[in-house]
Amino acid sequence: MLMRTDFGGFAKPQRPSLLSRALSSLSGLTDALESYVEFRRQRRELLMLDDRMLKDIGLNRGDVMRIQPAQRRAKHRN
């Protein structure tokens, strides 16, 4: 958080600009998209394994299809 010190000797929080907030949102969106693309790639690779190989790692085809993308934690905002 940026601080201004010309406010009567006290520091006053300065709000991020609209552009910086938009870029932050866009960055979050691209991060989420990249995570989802990686999830799909990993699922596709698991589905390419034969049943014996899946059994070796303790999975079956139904398990692979039930795997959900990891939920990202929301960043704490002050």
C-alpha positions in Angstrom: 0.0 0.0 0.0 1.4 3.4 -1.0 1.6 6.1 1.7 1.4 9.8 1.4 3.3 11.8 4.1 2.0 15.3 3.2 -1.2 14.9 5.1 -0.6 17.1 8.2 2.4 15.0 9.2 0.4 11.8 9.3 0.5 9.0 6.7 -2.7 8.6 4.7 -3.3 5.4 2.7 -3.5 6.1 -1.0 -6.0 4.0 -3.1 -4.5 2.1 -6.0 -5.3 3.6 -9.4 -8.1 2.2 -11.6 -5.4 0.9 -14.0 -3.4 -0.9 -11.3 -6.7 -2.5 -10.0 -7.6 -3.6 -13.6 -4.2 -5.0 -14.2 -4.3 -6.9 -10.9 -7.7 -8.4 -11.9 -6.4 -9.3 -15.3 -3.4 -11.0 -13.7 -5.6 -13.0 -11.4 -7.7 -14.1 -14.4 -4.7 -15.2 -16.4 -3.4 -17.1 -13.3 -6.7 -18.9 -13.0 -6.8 -19.7 -16.7 -3.2 -21.1 -16.6 -4.1 -23.2 -13.6 -7.2 -24.7 -15.3 -5.2 -25.4 -18.5 -2.6 -27.2 -16.4 -5.3 -29.2 -14.6 -6.8 -30.3 -18.0 -3.4 -31.3 -19.3 -2.7 -33.5 -16.2 -6.2 -35.1 -16.4 -5.6 -35.8 -20.1 -2.3 -37.5 -19.3 -3.9 -39.6 -16.6 -6.6 -40.7 -19.0 -4.0 -41.8 -21.5 -2.6 -44.4 -19.0 -4.0 -47.9 -19.3 -6.1 -49.5 -16.5 -3.1 -51.4 -15.1 -1.0 -48.3 -14.8 -3.8 -46.4 -13.1 -4.3 -49.3 -10.7 -0.6 -49.1 -9.9 -1.0 -45.5 -8.6 -4.3 -46.4 -6.9 -6.8 -44.9 -9.3 -9.3 -46.0 -11.9 -10.9 -44.1 -14.8 -13.9 -43.0 -12.6 -11.5 -41.5 -10.0 -9.7 -39.5 -12.7 -13.0 -38.0 -13.9 -14.0 -37.1 -10.4 -10.8 -35.1 -9.7 -11.7 -31.4 -9.4 -9.4 -28.4 -10.0 -7.8 -27.1 -6.9 -9.6 -24.0 -5.5 -7.3 -21.1 -5.0 -7.5 -19.2 -1.7 -8.7 -15.7 -1.9 -6.1 -13.1 -1.1 -6.8 -11.3 2.2 -7.5 -7.6 1.5 -7.1 -5.0 4.2 
